[in-house]
Amino acid sequence: MKPEYRLHYAPDNASLVIRLVLEELGLPYETVLVDRRAEAQNSPAYRALNPGGLIPVLETPDGPLFETAAILLWLSERHAAMAPQPGSADRAAFLKWLFFASNTLHADLRMLFYPEKYIGAEKADQQQLQKVLRQRLHIHLTSLDQTAAQRPAWLGAPQPSVLDYYLACQMRWMALYPAQADKSWFVIAHYPSLQRLCAALEHRPAVAVAREAEGLGATPFTSPAYANPPEGSAT
């Protein structure tokens, strides 16, 4: 029987968040490699699923979904798991931080990783933008760390939320990218509650599956190494 879900992914891209949540939920799914080296994300077939050409896309019974936070929210509601559900007193707080992770944190990360897409080819301009973004990211992480220190049921709890996996992956990427840039600004120990969250996730069976599938190494969140995937490329 064909699985309900089909995940279009590239190793160590935002699709990793969706893979982890599908595994945590115990849902059967297929994967389709989006070969970034061949720029498959710009192919007509992929653009028909996501006009923006970004990864991931999750094909569902309700049609293809894109945008990481939208997929996470849809999965959590469809399966009534990994997030406070509508009507819960925790729902509002969860939603504001989920969208903060998507609209603010992830958006700043994209500019940090791909400054040329936002400010052009001049290296001095790119470096100035990245300097400002690193300062912004430190502020974002400090706010999130303070929130996690309060130990809400939807952030760093014994049962992971979709937000936990989203943040852990973003912290992984901060430690690794851009590959040739100075990354000394990011010290995970400066955010102890987020570090605790990341360390706890590394023991989850869902992470073990993702590590194998995408070549993530033994400590993908707390001390990450560049992906060595069995297929495809992270960049």
C-alpha positions in Angstrom: 0.0 0.0 0.0 1.4 3.4 -1.0 2.2 5.7 2.0 0.0 8.8 2.5 3.1 11.0 2.5 5.8 11.7 0.0 8.7 13.9 1.1 10.8 15.8 -1.5 14.1 16.3 0.3 17.7 17.2 0.1 20.1 16.1 2.8 20.5 18.5 5.7 18.0 21.0 4.2 14.8 22.2 5.8 13.3 18.8 4.7 15.3 17.3 7.6 12.8 18.9 10.1 9.9 17.2 8.3 11.6 13.9 8.1 12.3 14.0 11.9 8.6 14.8 12.6 7.3 12.1 10.3 9.6 9.6 12.1 8.6 10.9 15.6 4.9 10.5 14.6 5.6 6.9 13.3 4.1 7.7 9.9 5.0 5.8 6.8 6.3 8.0 4.0 8.3 7.9 0.8 11.3 10.1 0.0 12.2 11.7 -3.3 15.6 13.2 -3.6 15.8 16.7 -4.9 19.3 16.8 -6.4 20.6 20.3 -5.6 23.8 19.7 -7.6 21.7 19.3 -10.7 19.4 22.2 -9.6 16.4 19.8 -9.6 14.6 22.3 -7.3 14.4 24.6 -10.4 12.9 21.9 -12.7 9.4 22.4 -14.1 8.3 19.3 -12.3 9.4 20.5 -8.9 8.2 24.1 -9.5 4.8 22.7 -10.2 4.8 21.4 -6.6 6.4 24.5 -5.1 6.6 27.6 -7.3 9.3 29.1 -5.1 11.6 26.2 -5.8 12.4 25.8 -2.1 12.9 22.5 -0.2 10.8 20.7 1.2 7.6 19.7 -0.4 5.4 17.2 1.4 2.8 15.5 -0.8 -0.3 14.7 1.2 -3.9 13.5 0.7 -4.8 17.2 0.7 -2.3 18.0 -2.0 1.3 19.2 -1.9 2.4 21.4 1.0 5.4 23.7 1.1 6.8 26.1 3.8 8.3 24.3 6.7 6.1 25.8 9.4 3.0 25.2 7.4 3.8 21.5 7.0 4.7 21.2 10.7 1.4 22.8 11.8 -0.6 20.7 9.3 0.9 17.5 10.5 0.5 18.4 14.2 -3.2 19.1 13.7 -3.9 16.2 11.4 -2.4 13.8 13.8 -3.3 15.7 17.0 0.3 15.4 18.3 3.5 17.2 18.9 1.9 20.6 19.5 -0.9 22.1 21.7 -4.1 21.5 19.8 -6.8 24.2 19.0 -8.6 25.1 22.2 -5.6 24.4 24.4 -4.5 27.2 26.8 -0.9 26.7 25.5 -1.9 27.1 21.8 -1.3 30.8 21.5 2.2 30.7 23.1 3.2 27.8 20.9 2.0 29.4 17.7 3.8 32.7 18.3 7.1 30.9 18.8 6.6 28.5 15.9 6.0 31.5 13.6 8.9 33.3 15.2 11.1 30.3 14.3 9.8 30.5 10.7 9.3 34.1 9.9 12.1 35.6 12.0 14.8 33.1 12.9 14.7 31.0 9.7 14.4 34.1 7.5 17.5 35.6 9.0 19.3 32.3 8.6 18.6 32.3 4.9 20.0 35.8 4.5 23.1 34.8 6.5 23.7 31.7 4.3 22.9 33.4 1.0 23.7 37.1 1.4 24.2 37.5 -2.4 20.5 36.8 -3.0 19.6 39.8 -0.8 22.3 42.4 -1.3 24.2 41.5 -4.4 27.8 40.4 -5.2 29.8 43.1 -3.4 31.7 41.2 -0.7 32.0 44.1 1.7 28.2 44.5 1.6 27.7 40.8 2.2 30.0 40.8 5.2 28.3 43.8 6.8 24.9 42.2 6.3 26.2 38.9 7.9 27.6 40.9 10.8 24.3 42.4 11.6 22.5 39.1 11.1 24.8 37.4 13.6 23.9 40.0 16.2 20.2 39.5 15.4 20.5 35.8 15.7 22.1 36.0 19.1 19.2 38.1 20.3 16.7 35.6 18.8 18.4 32.7 20.5 18.6 34.5 23.8 14.8 35.1 23.7 14.2 31.4 22.8 16.6 30.2 25.5 14.8 32.3 28.1 11.4 30.8 27.0 12.8 27.2 27.0 14.1 27.8 30.6 10.5 28.2 31.7 10.0 24.6 30.6 6.7 25.0 28.8 5.0 21.7 27.7 5.7 22.5 24.0 9.4 23.4 24.2 12.1 21.1 25.5 9.6 18.8 27.3 10.2 15.0 27.5 7.8 14.5 24.6 9.2 16.6 21.7 7.1 19.1 19.8 7.4 20.1 16.2 9.1 23.3 17.4 11.8 21.4 19.2 12.9 19.7 16.0 12.7 22.9 14.0 14.9 24.8 16.4 17.4 21.9 16.8 17.9 21.8 13.1 18.3 25.6 12.8 20.9 25.5 15.6 22.8 22.7 13.7 22.9 24.9 10.6 24.2 27.9 12.5 27.1 25.9 13.7 28.0 24.7 10.2 27.1 27.4 7.6 28.2 29.3 5.6 30.9 26.7 5.3 33.8 29.2 4.6 32.7 31.9 7.1 33.8 32.6 10.6 31.3 30.7 12.9 33.0 31.5 16.2 30.0 33.8 17.0 27.8 30.7 17.6 28.5 28.9 20.9 25.7 26.5 21.9 26.7 26.6 25.6 25.6 30.3 25.6 22.0 29.0 25.3 21.9 26.3 28.0 18.2 25.5 27.8 18.3 25.1 24.0 21.5 23.0 24.4 19.6 20.8 26.8 16.7 20.5 24.3 19.2 19.5 21.5 21.0 17.0 23.7 17.7 15.3 24.6 16.6 15.0 21.0 19.8 13.2 20.0 18.7 10.1 21.9 15.3 9.9 20.1 14.8 7.0 17.7 13.6 9.5 15.1 17.0 11.1 15.1 18.8 7.8 14.7 16.8 7.1 11.5 17.5 10.6 10.2 21.2 10.4 11.0 21.5 7.2 9.0 19.4 8.5 6.1 21.2 11.8 5.7 24.7 11.0 7.1 24.4 13.5 10.0 27.0 12.0 12.4 26.7 11.0 16.0 25.8 14.4 17.6 23.9 16.2 14.9 22.6 19.1 17.1 25.1 19.6 19.9 28.3 19.1 18.0 27.4 18.8 14.4 29.6 17.7 11.4 28.9 18.3 7.8 26.5 15.8 6.3 27.9 12.8 4.4 24.7 11.5 2.9 24.3 8.2 1.0 22.7 10.1 -1.8 22.4 13.7 -2.9 24.1 16.8 -1.5 23.3 19.3 1.2 24.4 22.2 -1.0 
